[in-house]
Amino acid sequence: MVRDYYGILGIERGAGPDEIKRAYRRLARELHPDVNPDPEAQERFREVSTAYEVLTDPEKRRIVDLGGDPLSNGGAGGGADPFSAFGFGDIMDAFFGAAGGGRGRGPRSRVQPGADALIRMQLNLEECATGVQRELAVDTAVVCSDCGGSGCAPGCSPTVCDICGGSGEVQTVQRSFLGQVVTSRPCPTCRGFGEVIPDPCRQCAGDGRVRVRRSVGVRIPAGVADGMRVRLAGQGEVGAGGGPAGDLYVEVEEIPHDVFTRDGADLHCTVSLPMTAAALGTTLPLPTLDGVEELHVEPGTQTGTVRTLRGKGMPRLRSTGRVDGQGDLMVHIDVAVPTKLDKEQIELLRQLARLRGEEQPDLAVGSRNGHGLFSRLRDSFGGR
């Protein structure tokens, strides 16, 4: 009977080498005789080891995929030594991962790259439109002026660590059922640097950098919007040991405007017109970012009408030219209906309603042919 090697490891037939290895590691940690002394577990461990041997051998796996059993004639499936089915390194990986190898990585550099820094700048709409140049006060780490980033006091230099001998690592040996396991960890004396500073700098305490407040000039281009960032290369935090500085990012916080709302490069505003001005038409001065413009309102303008003033919006970033590089200003018309009228005004409006035949207005809901709702209902019932 052909054995299901994939089923023994609990994997699909198309499993890759990494998935096969992970399945074996998981089962080996559960079934190894030194972990689980149950006889059934030992037999199960033997089967798992044999399946791992077969599926990690390309030729044997090919036979399995063709429906055969590469061990059917050799009898290896029942009596094979599980430790002969794979290398000692595979056993170490199953229980300890990469830590079992004990291979050192060498000392790490005391000079480390610095981190990026972030500062926020508030701008109003006009400043976002024109761009600004400012001096910012920032608190960042800079190279220590006393030691120049070395971390050593004057006349002193780093020396090789006596504990790790300059390797930056110390090794420990532990005994297990598989023999000796060698593990490496950073040297606690030199912290993995491989060298120590016998006399640290008094100003930076051996770190090679100090924190100060300094002034940085920044130019914000025209057309920036809320949340955008300007990058100042090399103006961030200096790294440990005098390492290269990171970048400084200036993030824009746009203050909401009293009149305009922004949609990318376009601006929107609302103009409230008296009912009479909307009916008769008018011209009124409209403030924009470029100065006062005349807004012409046609007679009979309705609420919700939008007038577009081309090129009167915000400048677009990295654009040249006035036409393509500028957004538009959308003016939304809101017709204000009076709520408080005196007797004379009421009488004048009633006269207007009589002249226009609007004393009893017809409700026009969803009309496409100009007929109101009531007139269409009346027509549908034959005028009854």
Buried (B, 14 or more C-beta within 10 A) or exposed (E): EEBEBBEBBEBEEEBEEEEBBBBBBBBBEEBBBEEBEEEEBBEBBBBBBBBBBBBBBEEBBEBBEEEEBBBEEEEBBEEBEBEEBBEEEBBBBBBBEEBBBBEEEEBBBBBBBBBBBEBEBEBEBEBBBBBBEEEBEBEBBBBBEBBEBBBBBEEBEBEEBEEBEBBBBBEEEEEEEBEEBEBBEBBEEBBBBBBBBEEBBEBBEBBBBBEEEEEBEBEBBBBBBBEBBBEBEEBBBBBBBBBEBBBBBBEBEBEEBEEBEBEEBBBBBEBEBEEEBBBEEBEEEBEBBEEEBEBEBEEEBEBEBEBEBEBBBBBBBEBEEEEEBBBBBBBBBEBEEEEEEEEEEEEEBEEEEEEEEEEEEBEEEEEEEEBBEBBBEBEEEEEE
